[in-house]
């Protein structure tokens, strides 16, 4: 399926559940999902992620996720010297490529 067909596919999903998710999976809502290549599925995933990123207030963050983020932040604050500055990480990654 060409990527333009992916963006043109606008089938309605089932009504939202209280948690904000739909009971119908994307693969059931997109015709020929199983026939998509890995590249096409990655493109679809990227398009879905970009769409979600454009609506951050719509993405639910559960209490356990907030607690985990707070725990990690506190751990970071207690171990500031343990990290590696971004420029060093970036340089190391670029050398590895």
MARMILUM-954142 format. One record per atom (N, C-alpha, C, CB): residue in one letter; z, x, y. Coordinates in steps of 0.001 Angstrom, whole numbers, plus 500000, padded with zeros to 6 digits. Atoms other than C-alpha are relative to their C-alpha. Glycine has a CB too. Layout:
! residues N
AZXY...
This chain:
! residues 97
X500000500860498827X500000500000500000X500000500904501233X501236499022500000X500034499181498790X499033501556503337X501223499730500869X498715499731500796X498799500151499174X501845502145505823X499882498835500972X500271501281500769X500165501133499083X500334499552508174X500366498689499320X498559499934500522X499621501207500738X500875496967505444X501512499876499932X499402500016498580X498542500044500028X504533497946505310X500552499426501287X500572501389499764X499481500482498721X505062497326508998X499593498562500256X499515500884501138X500459501365499792X503090494076508858X500770499005499138X498516499900499704X499277500865500924X505262492695506039X501269499493500674X500337500749498685X498845500577499307X507723490335507726X500463498739499279X499654499681501478X499550501156500752X508955488045504973X501462499704500333X499820500231498484X498613500325499702X512169486158505703X500897500312498804X500132498525500394X499022499772501045X515223487197503740X500910498790499923X500809501293500259X499062501102500160X517894484847502495X501002500019501153X500730500088498630X499014500049498913X520545483693504989X501065501078499818X500662498610500064X498980498963500034X523191486251505897X501279499495499359X500284500507501402X498698500305500568X526431486317503964X501057500341501040X500239500781498668X498954499686499013X529772486586505780X500119501490500307X501330499492499508X499901498568499773X529693490385505358X498825500565500775X500121500708498696X501150499546499233X526382490589507188X498826500430499150X500399501121500873X501087499599500881X524277491430504150X499320498764499425X500520500913498869X500709501119500615X521698489253502484X500045500153498494X498536499921500500X499953499920501452X521804488370498806X498656500404499384X500440498673499435X501312499620500517X518077489118498446X499741501456500347X498878499085500573X500277498589499775X517196492767498045X498631500153500650X500068500792498677X501255499723499307X514412494280500129X498856500056499006X500088501315500786X501089499873500974X512419495089497010X499507498642499514X500455500835498810X500434501336500374X512337491373496218X499262499319501143X501190499159499572X500615500622498835X511261490479499756X498662500644500356X500940500078501186X501238499278499669X508421493036499928X499066499928498800X500292501495500392X500952500090501108X505399492241497798X499598501388499516X498754499207500422X500483498760500626X504418495033495403X500911501190500256X498615500321500499X499062498908499740X507543497072496154X499943501046498894X501425499459500139X499998499082501140X507461498586492670X498751500879499965X500112499218498702X501250499234500012X503899499794493274X499921501040501115X498826499061500113X500018499033498903X504762501796496393X500201501407499458X501086499665501043X499786498604500360X504524505563496111X501335500453500579X498833500901500512X498761499449499457X507551507708496795X499858500203501507X500360501336499302X500228499795498566X506037508609500179X500083498693500768X498642500651500236X499958501306499331X505602504941501072X501423499448500038X499069499003499288X498606500462500009X509174504146500015X500828500774501017X500614500149498593X499301499206498988X510435507006502172X499644499528501399X499664501486499847X500419500534498706X508397505652505089X500709498681500280X498470499806500041X499294501271499858X509895502211504515X501475500240500330X499868499163498712X498608499663499742X513368503725504400X500187500486501432X500481501063499014X499931499497498625X512706505559507674X499860498863501007X498909501053500242X500184501133499088X511465502367509328X501240499106500024X498766499179499591X498777500801500050X514538500455508135X501129500691500757X500417499744498544X498943499248499312X516858503213509374X499806499961501509X500029501456499513X500285500047498565X515131503331512762X500332498629500584X498529500340500264X499715501349499529X515451499573513066X501509499788500121X499382498954499050X498538500116499945X519169499696512244X500576500818501144X500622500448498676X499499499140498925X519710502563514682X499794499361501362X499313501360499956X500255500687498748X518263500372517418X500952498847500245X498598499502500026X499054501108499893X520971497777516766X501369500412499452X499469498760499246X498754499491500598X524194499759516150X501133498983499966X500460501208500754X498912500985499994X526468496867517079X499867498992498867X500037499269501331X500234500935501101X524926494837514255X500396500582498644X498542499593499972X499682499341501267X525830497393511563X501502499954499786X499483501467499981X498560500097500219X529221496606510062X500596501355499616X500300498966498912X499226498820500383X531766499413509830X501321499462499465X500214501014501223X498826500556500654X534507498568507368X501235500799500367X499813499975498482X498735499345499663X538173499404507912X500185501306499234X501168499065499714X499814498782500782X538173501971505081X499110501119500544X499690499741498509X500871498991499409X535238503748506757X500610500549501288X498608499413500278X499342499562498761X537077503846510081X501175500927499692X500486498781500815X498872499144500382X540164505277508355X499513501373499542X500827499335498883X500538498719500480X538058507947506651X499467500842501149X498888499763498972X500476499270498830X536385508898509920X501168500583500794X499158499081500894X498820499514499286X539783509183511592X500649501161499245X501017498858500201X499424498930500812X541112511301508699X499199501292500163X500047499586498517X500856498824499856X538135513658508937X500096500594501401X498551499641499686X499878499515498622X538461513888512717X501318500754500180X499913498822501003X498696499330499899X542162514771512458X499972501340499254X501127499090499431X500138498753500751X541353517386509809X499214501027500816X499304499744498645X500802499127499132X538722518831512135X500864500568501131X498789499222500586X499148499551498885X541204518990515025X501039501023499557X500703498806500637X498992499068500507X543717520830512838X499387501320499539X500765499363498852X500663498806500533X541120523391511685X498777500362500830X499595499783498537X501140499743499115X538912524050514706X499302501322499700X500457499989501438X500588498681500248X538363527695513755X499203500056498705X501083501047499967X500686499979501289X537006526770510301X498516499662500089X500665499044499067X501390500432499877X533715525372511578X499065501122500406X499897498886500994X501036499073499565X530450527114512364X499280499359501175X499004500345498836X500695500572498844X528879526619515808X498571499578499651X499977501007501152X501324500538500272X525680524568515804X498883501027500146X499734498849500910X501091499024499899X523441527402517091X499902500918498779X500182500840501245X500020499152501192X524464529542514109X499469499240498786X501405500537499708X500474500825501115X523888526735511633X498491499787500123X500745498632499969X501426500239499769X520502525950513189X499183501244499678X499755499570501453X500719498749500253X519434529594513081X499933500286498501X500678501173500737X499969499772501451X520502529919509440X499027499064499279X501432499799499452X500920500943500617X518571526782508505X498545500354500267X500285498606500495X501383499638499659X515444527875510341X499559501253499247X499861500223501517X500342498802500785X515559531281508607X499720499638498548X501135501038500072X500164500402501398X515851529533505239X498665499305499748X501135499083499590X501283500682500165X512655527604505881X498923501038499955X499736498981501134
